[in-house]
Amino acid sequence: MESLFFNSTHLHITTWVIAIILFFIAVSKYSTGAHMALRLFYILVLITGLLLFIRHHGINDMLYGMKMLAGILTIGLMEMVLVRKKKGKDTSKVLIGAIVLLIVTLYLGFKLPMGLNFFA
């Protein structure tokens, strides 16, 4: 059961898709509930990503490491956007950085051997 559940990327993809949707909901209209739900999904994304990294990093160590680092930084920037929005500060530069880093993270993830092969 464990290998079937954690050997595929489906759980990880599901968690980050939900996290991205929650992020844009929280950015469009800040609410504490959406922010707290998003923080739960940050944790789920990190756990599922770490499990995939542990299981598959031997295939291409450097690319998996870069993707993991980009993912962690993306989550950090997403959280910074919401905290700045809550405090009433300008979020445009951090939001652009978060979106650019999200695109880089998605590109690296899809480029990995376990990712979907959109770029072949």
Buried (B, 14 or more C-beta within 10 A) or exposed (E): EEEEEBBEBEBBBBBBEBBBEBBEBBBEEEEEEBBEBBBEBBEBBBEBBBBBBEEBBEEBEEBBEBBBEBBBBBBEBBBBBBEBBBEEEEBEEBBEBBBEBBEBBBBBBBBBEBBEEEEE
